[in-house]
């Protein structure tokens, strides 16, 4: 029988390489808590594990999307609260200024500030989306009423006033407008500017269609509102009439007619906004319930996945210790063999 140092030296190598591979697999299993090669361990049950993981990942994706929708709804609710507060504060200012000295100047100043705040709130963004734009979330819903050149909304109001009374709002001739004439205008041609059709062509770039989110595998819910809602059209109408229908040039009777109408409309707008908040609050509850169900499903799926793919941490630790000991012994033997020469066999 032929024996050489080289053949003796190479003999343990296959065993060492296999032990190294097993040690790496065991260390991986200890780290991730599952079999290093799931397919090899489960065989025919691998398809079951894949199906469970697909279900877990699908639920996790829905949970993440629900979180984003819930955050946007929370921001929207805060904006709606601001709009309700704006409507109430504006109404209170109107009532206080109705019979006050320089009341028209007070109202005009307050209305300008309120219109700027309204525009800012309805053009609010979150994660790069305009939250009051409906599905047109990449476009600001409202243009700046005070822009230069004049916005379409401002131009429409100016044109309607001139057509109705034959004078501009800041003209001295506005002082001859009677309360009855102003009432007719407010409830007629002026109100028509804020109807759904005219509003969408002169004031708003928003879509009537709200964004919808799939919050479960078979259920979706609206997760936004639109600047085209009657509540926001009404609030814009009330503030705009106080700011831009001749305040400062009107006689007291016509001015009081505007104030009284604006108070009624802004109060109505606050109530309508509250209804929108309630509707979105229902959506928030539905999303929260759905998220809870999805998390519960994932807890069940995770237990089933662990039962198939999981490893016994104690057994793996023991195996690592044993493999490490075997490798150290193999390294020691290999080192001894490498020091042998032909004289050891003679």
BELSUL-V808394 format. One record per residue. N is the residue number from 1. SS is DSSP state (2 for helix, 1 for strand, 0 for the rest). PSI is psi in whole degrees, -180 to 180 (none if undefined). OMEGA is omega in whole degrees, 0 to 359 (none if undefined). Layout:
n: [N | N]
ss: [SS | SS]
psi: [PSI | PSI]
omega: [OMEGA | OMEGA]
//
This chain:
n: [1 | 2 | 3 | 4 | 5 | 6 | 7 | 8 | 9 | 10 | 11 | 12 | 13 | 14 | 15 | 16 | 17 | 18 | 19 | 20 | 21 | 22 | 23 | 24 | 25 | 26 | 27 | 28 | 29 | 30 | 31 | 32 | 33 | 34 | 35 | 36 | 37 | 38 | 39 | 40 | 41 | 42 | 43 | 44 | 45 | 46 | 47 | 48 | 49 | 50 | 51 | 52 | 53 | 54 | 55 | 56 | 57 | 58 | 59 | 60 | 61 | 62 | 63 | 64 | 65 | 66 | 67 | 68 | 69 | 70 | 71 | 72 | 73 | 74 | 75 | 76 | 77 | 78 | 79 | 80 | 81 | 82 | 83 | 84 | 85 | 86 | 87 | 88 | 89 | 90 | 91 | 92 | 93 | 94 | 95 | 96 | 97 | 98 | 99 | 100 | 101 | 102 | 103 | 104 | 105 | 106 | 107 | 108 | 109 | 110 | 111 | 112 | 113 | 114 | 115 | 116 | 117 | 118 | 119 | 120 | 121 | 122 | 123 | 124 | 125 | 126 | 127 | 128 | 129 | 130 | 131 | 132 | 133 | 134 | 135 | 136 | 137 | 138 | 139 | 140 | 141 | 142 | 143 | 144 | 145 | 146 | 147 | 148 | 149 | 150 | 151 | 152 | 153 | 154 | 155 | 156 | 157 | 158 | 159 | 160 | 161 | 162 | 163 | 164 | 165 | 166 | 167 | 168 | 169 | 170 | 171 | 172 | 173 | 174 | 175 | 176 | 177 | 178 | 179 | 180 | 181 | 182 | 183 | 184 | 185 | 186 | 187 | 188 | 189 | 190 | 191 | 192 | 193 | 194 | 195 | 196 | 197 | 198 | 199 | 200 | 201 | 202 | 203 | 204 | 205 | 206 | 207 | 208 | 209 | 210 | 211 | 212 | 213 | 214 | 215 | 216 | 217 | 218 | 219 | 220 | 221 | 222 | 223 | 224 | 225 | 226 | 227 | 228 | 229 | 230 | 231 | 232 | 233 | 234 | 235 | 236 | 237 | 238 | 239 | 240 | 241 | 242 | 243 | 244 | 245 | 246 | 247 | 248 | 249 | 250 | 251 | 252 | 253 | 254 | 255 | 256 | 257 | 258 | 259 | 260 | 261 | 262 | 263 | 264 | 265 | 266 | 267 | 268 | 269 | 270 | 271 | 272 | 273 | 274 | 275 | 276 | 277 | 278 | 279 | 280 | 281 | 282 | 283 | 284 | 285 | 286 | 287 | 288 | 289 | 290 | 291 | 292 | 293 | 294 | 295 | 296 | 297 | 298 | 299 | 300 | 301 | 302 | 303 | 304 | 305 | 306 | 307 | 308 | 309 | 310 | 311 | 312 | 313 | 314 | 315 | 316 | 317 | 318 | 319 | 320 | 321 | 322 | 323 | 324 | 325 | 326 | 327 | 328 | 329 | 330 | 331 | 332 | 333 | 334 | 335 | 336 | 337 | 338 | 339 | 340 | 341 | 342 | 343 | 344 | 345 | 346]
ss: [0 | 0 | 0 | 0 | 2 | 2 | 2 | 2 | 2 | 2 | 2 | 0 | 2 | 2 | 2 | 2 | 2 | 2 | 2 | 2 | 2 | 2 | 2 | 2 | 2 | 2 | 2 | 2 | 2 | 2 | 2 | 2 | 0 | 1 | 0 | 0 | 0 | 2 | 2 | 2 | 2 | 2 | 2 | 2 | 2 | 2 | 2 | 2 | 2 | 2 | 2 | 2 | 2 | 2 | 2 | 2 | 2 | 2 | 2 | 2 | 2 | 2 | 2 | 2 | 2 | 2 | 2 | 2 | 2 | 2 | 2 | 2 | 2 | 2 | 2 | 2 | 2 | 2 | 2 | 2 | 2 | 2 | 2 | 2 | 2 | 2 | 2 | 2 | 2 | 2 | 2 | 2 | 2 | 2 | 2 | 2 | 2 | 0 | 0 | 0 | 0 | 0 | 2 | 2 | 2 | 2 | 2 | 2 | 2 | 2 | 2 | 2 | 2 | 2 | 2 | 2 | 2 | 2 | 2 | 2 | 2 | 2 | 0 | 0 | 1 | 1 | 0 | 0 | 1 | 1 | 0 | 0 | 1 | 0 | 0 | 0 | 0 | 0 | 0 | 0 | 0 | 1 | 0 | 0 | 0 | 0 | 0 | 0 | 0 | 0 | 0 | 2 | 2 | 2 | 2 | 2 | 2 | 2 | 2 | 2 | 2 | 2 | 2 | 2 | 2 | 0 | 0 | 0 | 0 | 0 | 0 | 2 | 2 | 2 | 2 | 2 | 0 | 0 | 2 | 2 | 2 | 2 | 2 | 2 | 2 | 2 | 2 | 0 | 2 | 2 | 2 | 2 | 0 | 0 | 0 | 2 | 2 | 2 | 2 | 2 | 2 | 2 | 0 | 1 | 0 | 0 | 0 | 0 | 0 | 0 | 0 | 1 | 1 | 1 | 1 | 1 | 0 | 0 | 1 | 1 | 1 | 1 | 0 | 0 | 0 | 1 | 0 | 0 | 0 | 2 | 2 | 2 | 2 | 2 | 2 | 2 | 2 | 2 | 2 | 2 | 2 | 2 | 2 | 2 | 0 | 0 | 0 | 0 | 0 | 0 | 0 | 2 | 2 | 2 | 2 | 2 | 2 | 2 | 2 | 2 | 2 | 2 | 2 | 2 | 2 | 2 | 2 | 2 | 2 | 2 | 2 | 2 | 2 | 2 | 2 | 2 | 2 | 2 | 2 | 2 | 2 | 2 | 2 | 2 | 2 | 2 | 2 | 2 | 2 | 2 | 2 | 2 | 2 | 2 | 2 | 2 | 2 | 2 | 2 | 2 | 2 | 2 | 2 | 2 | 2 | 2 | 2 | 2 | 2 | 1 | 0 | 0 | 2 | 2 | 2 | 2 | 2 | 2 | 2 | 2 | 2 | 2 | 2 | 2 | 2 | 2 | 2 | 2 | 2 | 2 | 2 | 2 | 2 | 2 | 2 | 2 | 2 | 2 | 0 | 0 | 0 | 2 | 2 | 2 | 2 | 0]
psi: [131 | 126 | 138 | 157 | -38 | -43 | -36 | -39 | -37 | -19 | -45 | -10 | -43 | -40 | -40 | -45 | -41 | -40 | -38 | -43 | -44 | -37 | -43 | -43 | -42 | -41 | -39 | -43 | -39 | -35 | -45 | -13 | 13 | 167 | 140 | -38 | 92 | -43 | -42 | -41 | -39 | -25 | -120 | -18 | 2 | -39 | -36 | -43 | -41 | -44 | -41 | -43 | -38 | -43 | -41 | -46 | -39 | -44 | -39 | -39 | -42 | -39 | -43 | -44 | -37 | -37 | -41 | -43 | -41 | -40 | -44 | -40 | -39 | -42 | -41 | -42 | -40 | -39 | -40 | -40 | -41 | -38 | -40 | -45 | -40 | -44 | -44 | -45 | -42 | -43 | -43 | -40 | -42 | -46 | -41 | -30 | -7 | -46 | 15 | 156 | 137 | 27 | -37 | -39 | -40 | -46 | -44 | -43 | -45 | -39 | -39 | -46 | -42 | -39 | -38 | -42 | -42 | -46 | -42 | -42 | -47 | -17 | 17 | 146 | 158 | 127 | 38 | 5 | 140 | 116 | -16 | 20 | 3 | -142 | -11 | 51 | -5 | 4 | 134 | 129 | -43 | 141 | 164 | 118 | -28 | 15 | 161 | 122 | 169 | 141 | 165 | -37 | -46 | -44 | -38 | -40 | -46 | -45 | -41 | -41 | -46 | -41 | -35 | -43 | -11 | 5 | 160 | 164 | -37 | 10 | 149 | -26 | -18 | -21 | -17 | -1 | 129 | 164 | -39 | -44 | -43 | -40 | -43 | -43 | -46 | -39 | -5 | -103 | -34 | -48 | -34 | -28 | -24 | 11 | 162 | -44 | -52 | -38 | -43 | -15 | -18 | -33 | -38 | 142 | 7 | 161 | 145 | -24 | 122 | 159 | 143 | 136 | 138 | 114 | -7 | 172 | -27 | 27 | 135 | 160 | 149 | 134 | 18 | 173 | 172 | 146 | -11 | -3 | 147 | -35 | -43 | -32 | -42 | -43 | -40 | -41 | -45 | -45 | -40 | -39 | -35 | -31 | -40 | 19 | 41 | 10 | 125 | -22 | -10 | 159 | 165 | -39 | -44 | -39 | -45 | -33 | -41 | -46 | -48 | -43 | -42 | -39 | -45 | -47 | -41 | -35 | -43 | -42 | -40 | -42 | -43 | -38 | -36 | -37 | -39 | -43 | -39 | -41 | -44 | -29 | -38 | -42 | -40 | -42 | -42 | -43 | -43 | -43 | -41 | -43 | -40 | -42 | -42 | -39 | -39 | -41 | -41 | -31 | -43 | -47 | -40 | -40 | -41 | -38 | -45 | -38 | -29 | -46 | -17 | 157 | 158 | 110 | -38 | -44 | -40 | -42 | -42 | -42 | -39 | -43 | -45 | -45 | -40 | -43 | -44 | -42 | -42 | -38 | -41 | -41 | -40 | -44 | -43 | -40 | -39 | -44 | -38 | -18 | -4 | 156 | -180 | -28 | -24 | -15 | -4 | none]
omega: [182 | 179 | 176 | 178 | 182 | 181 | 177 | 181 | 182 | 185 | 182 | 189 | 181 | 179 | 180 | 180 | 179 | 179 | 178 | 179 | 179 | 179 | 178 | 178 | 181 | 178 | 177 | 180 | 178 | 182 | 186 | 177 | 179 | 181 | 179 | 177 | 185 | 181 | 180 | 183 | 186 | 180 | 183 | 180 | 180 | 180 | 178 | 180 | 179 | 180 | 179 | 180 | 177 | 178 | 179 | 181 | 179 | 178 | 179 | 178 | 178 | 178 | 179 | 180 | 177 | 178 | 178 | 179 | 180 | 178 | 180 | 178 | 178 | 178 | 178 | 178 | 177 | 179 | 179 | 176 | 178 | 179 | 178 | 178 | 179 | 180 | 181 | 180 | 180 | 179 | 180 | 178 | 179 | 181 | 181 | 184 | 187 | 182 | 182 | 174 | 184 | 181 | 181 | 178 | 179 | 181 | 181 | 179 | 180 | 181 | 178 | 178 | 180 | 180 | 177 | 179 | 179 | 180 | 180 | 181 | 183 | 176 | 182 | 180 | 172 | 180 | 177 | 181 | 174 | 192 | 179 | 184 | 185 | 181 | 174 | 191 | 178 | 182 | 177 | 184 | 186 | 173 | 182 | 181 | 185 | 185 | 173 | 0 | 185 | 177 | 179 | 179 | 178 | 180 | 180 | 179 | 179 | 182 | 181 | 180 | 181 | 180 | 183 | 190 | 179 | 178 | 175 | 184 | 183 | 179 | 176 | 180 | 179 | 181 | 181 | 180 | 181 | 177 | 180 | 178 | 179 | 179 | 178 | 180 | 183 | 182 | 182 | 187 | 178 | 179 | 181 | 178 | 184 | 171 | 186 | 183 | 181 | 180 | 184 | 179 | 183 | 186 | 194 | 172 | 182 | 175 | 174 | 184 | 180 | 179 | 181 | 179 | 174 | 186 | 176 | 185 | 183 | 183 | 179 | 182 | 175 | 184 | 179 | 173 | 187 | 176 | 179 | 178 | 181 | 181 | 184 | 174 | 180 | 181 | 177 | 179 | 182 | 182 | 182 | 180 | 180 | 182 | 198 | 177 | 173 | 179 | 186 | 181 | 187 | 169 | 187 | 183 | 179 | 178 | 180 | 178 | 177 | 181 | 182 | 180 | 181 | 178 | 180 | 184 | 180 | 176 | 176 | 180 | 178 | 179 | 179 | 178 | 176 | 178 | 177 | 178 | 179 | 179 | 179 | 175 | 176 | 178 | 178 | 180 | 179 | 180 | 179 | 180 | 180 | 180 | 178 | 179 | 180 | 178 | 178 | 177 | 181 | 175 | 178 | 180 | 181 | 177 | 180 | 178 | 180 | 180 | 179 | 189 | 187 | 179 | 175 | 185 | 180 | 181 | 180 | 179 | 178 | 180 | 179 | 179 | 181 | 180 | 178 | 179 | 179 | 180 | 179 | 178 | 180 | 178 | 181 | 180 | 180 | 179 | 179 | 182 | 183 | 180 | 181 | 173 | 187 | 181 | 180 | 182 | 181 | none]
//
